[in-house]
């Protein structure tokens, strides 16, 4: 993988100034001096250099406080462009962003049996060429591609290691960054999808400046990410799905042969709901089968969603129980990490009106320091676009300045 040495270690003064201007949208020299400990002459020199390098623009004048009207600075939207790629189990997406992280294009596709790693890379490269052509942008202005993918990953080598539940074969030890770089010529960087989603959501919420955040995705599997003081917390292994192995019932079932007994994923996931519905249909017989009109072994998540829309009480009960179990898992994590903001995403969050409210209601009841401490719960600002946005933002943050 290609890594800029210029941005290794502590951010440069220019990077700090640039990021602050980008976060605010516009800023005056006086506002920047209030934020950063440097002399007026040093700030003037840095701003002049950044204008001459076309990193920022002098965009107009702010209101006067008695003297001259201050010059306002903003980032130059044409200085660079970024792609953000999400690789997930059911669907994947590609976003294209300018240097202000404004989305200029989004495309999404299903990850069916035909979507092998090679086919995905070809599809992505073709879409990138089409997007650049549509916007009449030279490929030389693309800074790089951020990739947010289902783990486990080897981020340093840019490899997707061995994710579960992909429809297509071949998603084992995939050198995705090298493949993207060879097909497109753009530098690629890899992060797990949960971390990327959290980075994207924090950027979208930057007006309220949340620094300590928890992200939990409940869908085909359970995935989580944590941020402290605005920085993603990485462990020694990149295992975003570890939250699914949290034991919430010591004598409980397990979802797979390599999973823990009584783990959260056995109660809260698409596969768990399918298995539980199949089991209840076999045991209950007519009560369930008359409603679902299919043999128990053919009950799938899509059918359960249809029954939810028909207000099937049996299926509603399944989803509410899953939401309650998720609430316990959330409370466990909140009591350990004490985030300010908890972002909940994934298919289950949008499956049923009461799923989100039930989960956060149970979590609130089990937060130990309540009411002195109470996190904010949200479905996020970006939702299904969060992973691709956060992946692009990852590259934006390392852009040479």
N, C-alpha and C positions, 0 to 999 in steps of 0.2 A: 504494500500500500504506500501511496505517496503522502508524506506528512510534511507540512511546512515547519521548518526549524525556527523561522522567525517568531512564531507564536508559542514556542515551547516555554514553559515556566510562567512567570508572572506576565500579565498583559502589559503592553507598552502604553505610555501616556496617550498616544494617538488612538489606540484601540479603546481605551477607557472613555475618551472624549467621544469617539465615533459611536460607541454603543449607547452612551447616554443620550446623544442627539437622536439616534434611531429610536430609542424607547420613548422619548418625549414627542417625537415628530418634528418639533422645531425648538431651538434653544438659542438664547443670546449669550454673548460673552460673559455678562454679569452672572447669569444663571449657572454657567459652567464654572466660574470662579468660586461661587458659593458651594459647589459640589466637590471641587478638586483643590487640593492644597498646592497651588503654584502661583508664581508672580504673574502680574498682568502682562508683562512683556513676553514671558514664556508662553502664556496662553495665546497672545496675539500671533506670535511666530508660528505656533503649531496650527492655528486656524488658517493662517495664510498659506502654509505648506499644504494643508489638506484641501484648500480651495484650488491651489495650483495643480495638485495631483488629481483633481476632479473627484475626490472622495466625497466632498460636501459642496453645497451651493449656498451662496448668500442669497436668500430667497425673498428678502424684503425688510421691512422695518417694523419693530414692535411699538407699543404705545410708550409715549414719553412719560417719565416721572419727574419732569421739571427741566431737564436738559435736552440734549440731542436724543432723537429716537434711536434705540439700539438696533443694530443689524441682527437679523435672525438667520440662523444656519439650519440647513436640513440636509439629509443624505441625498446624494445624486442617484435617482432611481435607475439610471442607465449604466452605472459603474460596473455592475456584474449581475449575473442571473444564476439561479440554483434550481436543481431538480430534487424532489423528495420522492422516494419510492417506498411504498409499503408492500411487503410480501407477507401475506397471511393465508389462513387455511381455506376460507370460503371465497374470499375476494381479495384482490390486490388493487392498488391505485398508484397513479403517477401525478404529482403536482409540479407546477412550474411557477417560480416566484422571482420577483425582482428584488433588488437589494434592500428594499423596505419591507420585505416579506409579504408583499401583496400577492395573492394568488392570481396568476394570469391564465392558468389552464388547469383543469382537473379531468382525468379520465380514469375509469374504473372497469374492471373485468372480473369474471368468475374464474376461480381456480379449480377447473374440472380435471378430468383424467388426462387430458391432452397437454396440460400446462406443466411440462417437465421443466427443470431449470434452464435447459437450452432454449426451449420455446419461450419461456418468460423473458429471457434476456433478448432474444430476437424481437419479441413484441415490444419490449421497453425501448430498444434502440430505434425501431421504426416509428414509434410514437414520439420520441424525442426529436427525430428529424422532421416529422410533420409539424410539431409544435413550433420549432425554430423557424421553419419555412413560413408557417401561417403568420407569425409575428415579425417576420423579416429581421431576425436577429442572427448575427454572425456567431457561429459555434465557439469562436475564440473568446467570446464574452461570458461563456458559461464557466463559473468558478469550480463547480463540482456537483457530485450526486451524493446525497445522503440516503442511506438504506435503513429502514426500520423493519426488522424481520422477526418472525416467531423463533424463539430460542429452543434449545441452548445454542449459544454461539461461541466462536473464538473471535472476539472483536479485533484483537491485535493482528491476526492473520486474515481477517475479513472472510471468515468461513462460517456458513450455516452448518452446524454439526449434525444433529439428529432430531429434528422436530417430529412430533406425532400428528397423526390424523390428516396428512396431506392426501388428496385424492390421487395425485399423480405419483408414480414411483420416481426414485432418483434423488430425493431431497435428503441425502446423507453426505456429509463432508463436501459441501458445495462451496467452492472458492468464489463466492458471488461477487466480491469486489474486483477480483482479477478479471472475471468474465465480463462484467460491465465495462471496465476500463478498456479491455481489448476490443469490445464491440463499438464503443462510443468515443474513446479517446479522452473521456472526462475522468478526473480523479474521483474515486469512490471511497466512502467510509461507512462502516457498519455499526449499528447499535440495535439492541433489542427493541421490539415494537412498543413495549410498555414504557420504557425509558423515553423513547422518541415521542410517544403520545403525551407524556407528562411535560416534556420540554415544550411541546407545542401549546399545551393548555396554559402553562405558566406564562408564555409569551402573550397569549390572547388575553390573559388576566393581569398583565403587567401594570395596568392603571391602579390596581389595589395592592400591588407589590407583595404577593404571597411568597414567602421564602421557605416555609416548611410544608411540604405537600405529600400526600399519598395518592397513588393512582391504582385502582383495581379494575381489571377487565374480566367480566364474567361472560363466557360464551362457550365455544367448543372446549376450551380449557379455562383455567384461572391463571391470570398473569398480574403481576404487581410491580410497582416502581415507587421509590421514595426519594425525596429531595430535601436537603437540609441546607439552610443559608443559600438557597438558590442553586445548589450544585447537586447533580444526580449522585446517589450513593451506589457505588459498585462494590460487589463482593469479590472474593478470590475466584469464584466461578460465576459465569454468566448464566444464571438459572432463573429466568423471569417467572417460571411456573412453580417456584418453590412454595408459594402461598397455597397452592392446591394440596400440598402434602402436610399442611397444618392439621394435627389430629384434634378433632372436636368431639369424638366419641370413641372411647378406648376399645370397646367391643364391637365397633361398627363395621360396615362392609368396606371393600376397597374396589376401586374402579378398574384397575389393571393389575397384572401379576407383579409388576415392579413398583406398585404404589403402596402407601401405608394403609393399614386397616383403620377405618374410622376417619380417613382424611377428608378435608373439606370438599375436594373435587368429587368425591363419591356421593355428595349431597347437592352440589351446586355446579352443574355443567350441563351442556346439551346431552352428552352421553348418559349422565346420571339420570336426567329426567326421562330419557327414552327407556332406560332399563327399568326404572321404577314404574313407569306406566305399563310396560310389558308385563312386569311381575304382577301388578294389581289386576290387570285384565285377565291373566291366567287364573288368579285366585278367586276373583269376584264373579267371573263368568258373565252372565247376562247384563248385570248392572253396567259394566264397562263396554262390553262388546256390542250391545244394542245401540249404544251412543256412538261408538267410533266406527262401527260397520266394517272393520277389517280384522283379520286374525291378529292375536297379540304380537307375534313375531314381526309383523309388518308395521307396527306403530313407529313412526318417525317424528322428528321434531317439527317438521312442516305441518303434519297432521295435528299435532298438539296445538300449534299456533292457530290453525283453522278452528279448532274446538274452543280455544280461548275467545275468539271473535264471536262464536255462537253462545258464549256464556255457559259452557259446560262446567257444572259445579265440581265434578270430580277432577278435571284438569286444572281448574282454578286453585283447588286445594293443593295440588302438586306444586304449582308454581309458588304459592304462598309459603309452603313449607321450605322450599329451596331458598326463598328470600329470607326467611327467618334464620336458616343455617348460615347464610352469607352474613347476616347481621352479627352473629356470634363471631365469625371469623374477622369481620371488620373491627369489632370491639377489641379482640385480642391484639390486632396490629396497632390500633389507636392507643391502647393502654401502654404499649411498648414505645411507640415512636412519637406520640403527641403532635401530630401535624396540625397546622392551622386550617388547611383545606383538604378535603377528601373528594377526589374526582372518580366517579364511577362510570365505566363504559362497558361496551360489549352487547352482544345480541340479547342476553337475558334482561338487561336494563330497559330495553325498548320493547320487550315481548308482551308486557302486561302492565296495565295502568298502575296496579298496586305493588308491583315488584320493587321498584325503587323506594317507595314510601315505607313498605314493610321492612326492607333491609335496614334503612337508616333509623327507623323507629326502634328496632331491636338493638342496633348499635348504640344509639343514644342512651337507652336504659342501662347498658352495661359499661359505659364509660366511667371509669373509677372516680375521676375528679369532678364529675358533673355536680352542680351547675357552674362551679368556678371556671372550669375548662370545658368548652364545647366547640368542636371543630365545625366548619362550614361544609355541608355536603352539597355536591352539585354534579350534574351530568356533563358539565364542561361547556365551553364555548364552541369548540371546533368539532367535537364528537367524532364522526366517521372520518373527518379530514385531519384528525389530530396527529396520527402517526406520520403521514407524508409531510405535514407541515413541520413537525419536530425534527424529522430526518433532514429536511432542507436547512432548518435553523442550525443544526449541528455543524454543517459545513459553513454556513454564514458566520458563525462565531469564530471559525478558524481562518476566515478569509484574511490574507495579508493586508495589513493597514499600516 
